Structure formats: C-alpha cells, structure tokens
Amino acid sequence: MRRLLLLLVLLLPVQGLRPALAMVSQAAVPLDRILVVVNNGVITSSALDLRMAQVTRQLEVQHIQLPPAAVLRRQVLKRMILDRIQLQVSRRMGISIHRSQIDLAMKDLASRNHMTSAQFDAALAKDGIDVHEFRRELRTQLVIREIVARAIRPRVHVSEREVRRYLATERRIGQREYHLRDLFIPVRGHARTSVKKAERLASRLEEKLAKGARFRELAIAYSQGPKALEGGDLGWKHAGQLPPVFLGALKSMKPGDVSRPLETPDGFHIIKLLKERTNVPKKVVTQTDLRHILIRPNVILSPAAALRRAQRIRSEIKAGVRFGALARRYSDDPLSASEHGDLGWISPGELDPSVERVMKTLAIGQVSQPIRTAHGIELIEVLGRRQRDISGAISAFQIKRQLEMRRASELYHHWLQRLRDQAYVRFLARQSKPAS
C-alpha cells in the first residue's frame, strides 16, 4: 500500500493551503511569501512548506535517508514548477476534471489495493496523508494524464512493419520484465560544453555509487528524471517499453548491478537493476476481444452531457450503425479510434475495473450500457472470448502497445522540457532556485 501511495503523492503538486475560515481575523493569518512566479501563477512559501512536509513524511515511511534539506527543497520546487506549468496548459486546452471522475479514481485505487473506499481512506490517514489533499493531488494527476492523451497520444504511431521487425529480432528479450531505478542527468542545449558538464556530473555520481553510496538517495538529490523524488524507481517495465540503450546495458547486468553512464540524446542515465522476471509460471486466463468508444468530459462537455452523448451513440448502434464507424467518428481515444475502436485481446487486469466488471457480463456481440470510469464514459462491445496460456507469451498487439508507450514517454519528456524552456519562471528568493 505504501509503495503505491508514495508514487501518487510524490508525483503531484499541492495547489496551496485551504482558504482561511471567515471567522478568523486577517490579523491572525500570517502574510504568505511568493517564492516563484510561473507564467501567470505563483508558488508560495506555505505551498512549498506543505509539499516539503508531505514528501519528507513519505520518504521517512519508506526508510529512505533524507538528502540535505536544501537539496530536497530544490527538487520539490522543481517538481512543483513543472506541475504548475502543466496545469496552466490544461486550462488553455479546456481540460476539466469533475468530482465524479476523482471519486471513480479513488474507488479504482482502493480496488487495486484490495480495499474498500473506507479502508483506503483509513490507510491514507495512517500514513499521515490528509484525504482532501490527496484528492486534490489526484485531480492534478488526472489532469496531466488527460494532457498526455490529447497532446501526446495522437502523435504516437507504430507501424506494423516496426512490430514485425521487433517480433523477429527481439521476441526472446521482449518476454522479460525489469524492475529498475534511473538516475538522469540532462544536457541543457546542444553545446559541447553542456554535454561535458553533464558527463562530468554523471561520472562523479558513478564514483559515489562505486564507493557505496545508495542509489535511491543520489537519485533524490541529483536526478532530473520524473521519478527523482521516488528514488528513481521506474517500477516494472516490459523490455519493449525501454530504450535500446537500456536493453544493451541490461544484457550484461544481474540484479543489484549498476550501469555505467548511458548517453542518450537528452543526457546521461545511470540505471540499477533491482529484479528481473524471465521464467513466468504457467498462467491460463480468459481473454476478451474488445472494442470501445470513449467520451471524455471537458470544459464544454459536462459528465452529464458526455453520458447523454454515449447514450445517443448506443442508440445509433442499436439502429444498425456500425460500432467501428462510430468509434472513428466520436471516440476520444485516438489510438483505438484509428482502429475502429479495437483494443484487441484483453487479459484480466489490463483495463479499468469498472470496464472489466461489465465486460464479464456481456455476451459476444453485445454492446454495454455507458460505463462511468476515471477516463470518462465508455461503451464496449465484446467480439469474442478464448482461453490462453499467457506465461511467456507476447503478441503483436502487446508489442505494439509497449512500443507506443515507450514512444509516448519519449515524446512527453521532450514536450515537457520545451514547456519548461518556454515558460516565464522568476525566482523571488534566490536560495529557492532549483539546480539546472
């Protein structure tokens, strides 16, 4: 449970303290201080202090030695700046996350942790996390996910030729999964001096690791990757989700090993292999051939209006209009929409629990009623079912999804860096400026 909570809490910014109660006099409220101006928004001292307290608490729960306060403060502030920029972009894009979507996301988290909603709230409280603040941060995560869906996913394309080539050359390694930590040192610009500066820092960190320094603590202090505050923990990754330079290093690594600095176009990575899964026990599951239509609420389309639209689409399907044609026309999932809504053969655990519960009750050829999920409103149609041993198996569909995820991650990283470079960020307290 704590591992999941750490991922959620550390990824998300705090949107400021709650407004003071009306009965509290202005004299009793201390004057807050603006630390950073981010475009047309600000980060205040109280917001940073609250975020620092949350991060510190979560690192202590994980028994991770804290870096010097100034170092941790810089890392937390850097994360807050990136999150603020993305929230500003979301407003320009018209992205709006409604309370019902947050409720569904909370239920999903509870379900994935094998808890009821009440048990999940109690677990948050036990870890010292305010439920209201958690919901606020979860909203930010949902906003960022929606940004990726709209701004990044439509640009991701993996051809059938790429899938066939991967299957032909990497099928064996593609069956593997790796649990990794990553320490990333970016290169600012393309000047040779910038490359050398990043390379020198990566080499110094390599020396520290060789002398016994803990990887996760160096990642918290120095990494500029998106998982820095989680100690660089990337979780389990399929081989197809990893860049080739990582796979090249992993071929000669065993659990516990740390790589040399790996140069990429963006900078230098040092990775640590925690675990590797190569021999998967036999596992027979019922797979479902599925397609769907997703309607996402937004600033113009409320959840109620999205539900009505899904109901009208279902009526058209019942009247004889082809599901695939309506998916191409209406679905807000660009990847599946281009495939007439086709999601391929789905194994248990791959979809939103709300969708899977309904999916199990449908007959082949049956279209569901609209389903409320954290993503929006979905219609699904079951095309077939089969029993399959998925141990060690990897299909063309899975490979395509893995390659799409890897490409989306790369595009998102570049997009986010461009946003940061183009943003107006002014530090009003010099000591608060994050290291570049």
C-alpha positions in Angstrom: 0.0 0.0 0.0 2.7 2.5 1.0 4.5 1.9 -2.2 1.5 3.0 -4.3 0.8 6.0 -2.1 4.4 7.2 -2.4 4.1 7.1 -6.2 0.9 9.1 -6.1 1.8 11.7 -3.5 5.3 12.4 -4.8 4.1 12.9 -8.4 1.7 15.6 -7.7 1.8 19.2 -6.6 0.0 20.9 -3.8 -2.3 23.7 -5.0 -1.9 25.9 -2.0 -3.4 25.9 1.5 -7.1 25.9 2.1 -8.7 29.3 2.4 -8.8 30.6 5.9 -12.1 30.4 7.7 -14.2 33.5 7.5 -14.3 33.8 11.3 -10.5 34.0 11.5 -9.4 37.6 11.6 -6.9 38.8 9.0 -4.5 39.8 11.7 -4.4 36.1 12.8 -3.3 34.9 9.3 0.4 35.3 8.6 1.4 37.0 5.4 2.4 34.4 2.8 5.5 34.9 0.7 5.8 34.4 -3.0 8.8 32.3 -3.9 8.4 31.8 -7.6 6.4 33.3 -10.4 5.4 30.7 -13.0 3.9 32.4 -16.1 0.7 33.9 -14.7 0.8 31.9 -11.4 2.8 31.8 -8.3 4.3 29.3 -5.8 4.1 30.5 -2.2 6.3 29.7 0.8 3.4 28.0 2.5 2.7 25.7 -0.5 6.3 24.7 -0.7 6.5 24.1 3.1 3.4 21.9 2.9 4.7 20.0 0.0 8.1 19.5 1.7 6.3 18.1 4.8 4.4 15.6 2.7 7.5 14.5 0.7 9.6 14.2 3.9 6.9 12.1 5.6 6.7 9.7 2.6 10.4 9.3 2.4 10.6 8.5 6.1 7.8 5.9 5.7 10.0 4.3 3.0 13.0 4.4 5.4 14.9 6.5 2.8 17.7 8.7 4.2 16.8 12.3 3.5 19.2 14.4 1.5 20.2 17.8 2.9 17.1 20.0 3.3 18.3 22.5 0.7 18.8 19.7 -1.9 15.4 18.2 -1.2 13.8 21.7 -1.3 15.2 22.3 -4.8 14.0 19.0 -6.1 10.5 19.5 -4.7 10.3 23.1 -6.0 11.4 21.9 -9.5 8.6 19.3 -9.5 6.1 21.9 -8.4 7.1 24.3 -11.2 6.7 21.6 -13.8 3.3 20.6 -12.4 2.1 24.3 -12.3 3.2 24.7 -16.0 1.2 21.7 -17.0 -1.9 22.8 -15.0 -1.7 26.1 -16.8 -1.5 24.3 -20.2 -4.5 22.2 -19.2 -6.7 25.3 -18.6 -5.7 26.6 -22.1 -6.7 23.2 -23.5 -10.1 23.3 -21.8 -9.4 20.3 -19.6 -11.6 20.0 -16.6 -11.7 17.1 -14.1 -15.0 16.7 -12.4 -15.6 15.4 -8.9 -17.2 12.2 -10.2 -14.0 11.4 -12.0 -12.0 11.8 -8.9 -14.5 9.6 -7.0 -14.0 6.9 -9.6 -10.3 7.2 -9.5 -10.3 6.9 -5.7 -12.5 3.7 -5.9 -10.1 2.4 -8.5 -7.1 2.9 -6.2 -8.9 1.2 -3.4 -9.8 -1.7 -5.6 -6.3 -2.1 -6.9 -5.1 -2.2 -3.3 -7.8 -4.8 -2.4 -9.6 -2.4 -0.1 -12.9 -0.8 0.3 -13.1 3.0 0.0 -13.4 3.4 3.8 -10.3 1.2 4.3 -8.4 3.1 1.7 -9.2 6.4 3.5 -8.1 4.9 6.8 -4.8 3.8 5.2 -4.2 7.3 4.0 -4.8 8.7 7.4 -2.5 6.1 9.0 0.3 7.2 6.7 -0.3 10.8 7.7 -2.0 11.9 4.5 -5.0 14.2 4.5 -7.7 12.7 2.3 -8.8 16.1 1.0 -5.2 17.0 0.0 -4.8 13.6 -1.6 -7.9 14.1 -3.7 -6.6 17.5 -4.8 -3.3 15.9 -5.8 -5.1 13.1 -7.6 -7.0 15.6 -9.6 -3.7 17.0 -10.8 -2.6 13.6 -11.8 -5.8 13.1 -13.8 -5.3 16.5 -15.5 -1.7 15.5 -16.5 -2.9 12.2 -17.8 -5.5 14.0 -19.9 -2.9 16.3 -21.3 -0.9 13.3 -22.4 -4.0 11.8 -24.0 -4.7 14.9 -26.0 -1.3 16.4 -26.8 1.0 13.4 -27.0 -1.0 10.2 -27.9 -2.3 11.5 -31.2 1.3 11.9 -32.3 2.3 8.3 -31.5 2.3 5.9 -34.4 3.9 2.4 -34.5 3.7 0.8 -37.9 3.0 -2.9 -38.5 6.5 -3.2 -40.0 8.0 -2.0 -36.8 6.0 -4.6 -34.8 7.1 -7.4 -37.2 10.7 -6.3 -37.0 10.6 -6.3 -33.2 8.9 -9.7 -33.1 11.5 -11.1 -35.5 14.6 -9.7 -33.6 13.6 -9.2 -30.0 10.9 -11.8 -29.2 13.0 -13.6 -26.6 14.1 -10.5 -24.7 10.6 -9.0 -25.2 9.3 -11.6 -22.8 11.4 -10.2 -20.0 10.4 -7.6 -17.4 12.8 -5.4 -15.4 12.4 -3.5 -12.2 14.7 -0.5 -12.5 15.9 2.7 -10.8 17.1 5.5 -13.1 19.3 8.5 -12.3 19.0 11.0 -15.1 21.4 14.0 -15.8 20.0 16.1 -18.6 22.0 18.0 -21.2 20.8 21.6 -21.5 21.0 22.6 -25.1 23.4 21.0 -27.7 26.6 22.9 -26.9 29.6 20.6 -26.3 30.3 22.4 -23.0 26.8 21.4 -21.8 27.4 17.7 -22.8 30.7 17.7 -21.0 29.2 19.3 -17.8 26.5 16.6 -17.7 29.1 13.9 -18.4 31.3 15.1 -15.6 28.4 15.0 -13.1 27.4 11.6 -14.2 31.0 10.3 -13.8 31.1 11.8 -10.2 27.9 10.0 -9.3 29.2 6.8 -10.8 32.2 7.1 -8.5 30.0 7.8 -5.5 28.0 4.7 -6.3 31.1 2.6 -6.7 32.2 3.7 -3.2 28.9 2.5 -1.6 26.5 5.5 -1.9 22.9 4.4 -2.0 21.4 4.7 -5.5 17.9 6.0 -4.4 19.4 8.7 -2.2 21.6 10.0 -5.0 18.6 9.9 -7.3 16.5 12.0 -4.9 19.4 14.5 -4.6 20.6 14.7 -8.2 18.3 13.1 -10.7 16.3 15.3 -13.0 14.0 12.5 -14.2 10.3 12.4 -13.5 10.8 9.8 -10.7 13.6 11.5 -8.9 11.6 12.0 -5.7 10.7 8.3 -5.7 14.4 7.4 -5.6 14.4 7.0 -9.4 12.1 3.9 -9.1 10.7 3.2 -12.6 8.7 0.1 -11.4 8.4 -3.0 -13.6 8.9 -2.3 -17.3 8.5 -4.7 -20.3 11.6 -4.8 -22.5 9.6 -3.2 -25.3 9.0 -0.1 -23.1 12.7 0.5 -22.6 15.0 2.4 -24.9 17.6 0.3 -26.8 20.5 1.8 -24.8 18.9 0.4 -21.6 18.4 -3.0 -23.1 22.0 -3.1 -24.3 23.3 -2.4 -20.8 20.8 -4.9 -19.2 22.1 -7.8 -21.3 25.2 -8.0 -19.1 23.6 -6.9 -15.8 22.3 -9.0 -12.9 20.0 -7.9 -10.0 21.9 -5.4 -7.9 24.2 -4.2 -10.7 24.5 -0.5 -11.6 25.3 0.6 -15.2 27.9 3.0 -16.3 26.5 6.4 -17.5 24.5 5.7 -20.6 24.5 8.5 -23.1 21.2 9.4 -24.9 20.2 12.4 -27.0 18.7 14.1 -23.8 21.6 13.4 -21.4 23.1 10.6 -19.3 21.3 7.8 -17.5 22.6 5.5 -14.8 20.3 2.6 -14.1 20.2 0.0 -11.4 18.6 -3.4 -12.0 16.6 -4.4 -8.9 14.9 -7.5 -10.2 14.3 -9.4 -13.4 11.5 -11.7 -14.4 12.4 -14.3 -17.0 10.7 -17.6 -16.1 6.9 -16.9 -15.7 4.9 -19.8 -14.3 2.1 -21.2 -16.5 -1.0 -19.0 -16.4 -4.2 -19.7 -18.3 -6.7 -16.8 -18.5 -9.8 -15.9 -20.3 -9.0 -13.2 -22.9 -11.7 -11.0 -24.3 -11.6 -9.5 -27.8 -12.9 -6.0 -27.2 -13.6 -2.6 -28.8 -14.7 0.6 -27.2 -15.8 4.2 -27.6 -14.6 6.7 -25.1 -16.3 10.1 -24.4 -14.2 12.4 -22.2 -15.8 15.2 -20.3 -14.2 18.6 -20.8 -14.8 22.3 -20.0 -17.5 22.3 -22.7 -18.9 18.8 -22.3 -20.0 18.1 -18.7 -20.1 14.5 -17.3 -23.9 14.5 -17.7 -23.6 15.7 -21.4 -20.9 13.1 -22.0 -23.3 10.4 -20.7 -26.1 11.6 -23.0 -23.8 11.6 -25.9 -22.8 8.0 -25.1 -26.4 7.0 -24.9 -27.2 8.6 -28.3 -24.2 6.7 -29.8 -25.5 3.4 -28.3 -28.9 4.1 -29.8 -27.3 4.6 -33.2 -25.5 1.2 -32.8 -28.9 -0.4 -31.9 -30.4 1.2 -35.0 -27.8 -0.5 -37.2 -24.9 1.9 -37.5 -21.6 0.1 -37.3 -19.7 0.3 -34.0 -16.4 0.8 -35.7 -17.6 3.7 -37.8 -19.0 5.5 -34.7 -15.7 4.8 -32.9 -13.7 6.5 -35.6 -16.1 9.5 -35.6 -16.7 10.0 -31.8 -14.1 8.2 -29.7 -11.7 10.4 -27.7 -9.1 7.6 -27.5 -7.1 8.4 -30.7 -5.1 5.2 -30.8 -8.1 2.8 -30.7 -10.3 5.2 -32.7 -8.0 4.8 -35.7 -8.5 1.0 -35.4 -12.3 1.3 -35.3 -12.2 1.2 -31.5 -10.4 -2.2 -31.5 -8.5 -2.9 -28.3 -7.5 -6.4 -29.3 -7.4 -9.4 -27.0 -7.5 -8.2 -23.4 -6.3 -10.2 -20.4 -7.6 -9.7 -16.9 -6.2 -6.7 -15.1 -5.4 -4.6 -18.2 -8.4 -2.3 -18.1 -10.3 -0.1 -15.6 -12.0 -2.4 -13.1 -15.4 -0.8 -13.9 -15.0 -1.9 -17.6 -13.8 -5.4 -16.7 -16.8 -6.0 -14.4 -19.2 -5.1 -17.2 -17.2 -6.9 -19.8 -17.6 -10.3 -18.0 -21.3 -10.0 -18.1 -21.7 -9.3 -21.8 -22.5 -11.9 -24.4 -20.5 -12.0 -27.6 -21.7 -9.3 -29.9 -23.4 -7.4 -27.1 -22.9 -3.6 -26.6 -22.8 -2.3 -23.0 -24.7 0.5 -21.4 -22.5 3.6 -20.9 -19.9 2.9 -18.2 -18.5 5.6 -15.9 -14.8 5.3 -15.5 -11.9 7.6 -14.3 -11.3 8.2 -18.1 -14.8 9.4 -18.9 -17.8 7.5 -20.3 -17.2 4.2 -22.2 -19.2 1.9 -24.4 -17.7 -1.5 -25.0 -18.6 -4.4 -27.3 -17.4 -8.0 -26.8 -16.3 -9.6 -30.1 -15.0 -13.0 -28.7 -13.5 -14.9 -25.9 -10.8 -17.5 -25.6 -8.6 -19.4 -23.1 -4.9 -18.7 -23.4 -1.7 -19.6 -21.6 -0.1 -16.1 -21.3 3.1 -17.3 -19.5 6.0 -16.1 -21.6 3.7 -15.2 -24.4 3.9 -11.9 -26.2 1.6 -10.9 -29.0 1.9 -8.4 -31.8 -0.8 -6.3 -30.0 1.2 -6.3 -26.8 4.4 -5.4 -28.6 2.6 -2.6 -30.4 1.3 -1.2 -27.1 4.7 -1.4 -25.5 6.3 0.4 -28.3 3.6 3.0 -28.2 4.1 3.5 -24.5 7.8 3.9 -25.0 7.4 6.4 -27.8 4.7 8.4 -25.9 7.0 8.6 -22.9 9.9 9.9 -25.0 7.6 12.5 -26.7 6.2 13.6 -23.4 9.6 14.1 -22.0 10.6 16.3 -24.9 7.3 18.2 -24.8 7.6 18.9 -21.1 11.2 20.1 -21.5 10.1 22.5 -24.2 7.3 23.8 -22.0 9.8 24.5 -19.2 12.2 26.2 -21.5 9.5 28.5 -22.9 7.9 29.3 -19.6 8.4 32.5 -17.7 9.8 31.5 -14.4 11.1 34.1 -12.0 12.6 33.2 -8.6 12.0 35.9 -6.0 14.1 34.0 -3.4 17.5 33.2 -4.9 18.1 30.3 -2.5 15.0 28.5 -3.7 16.1 28.2 -7.3 16.4 24.5 -8.4 19.7 23.3 -9.8 19.6 23.3 -13.6 
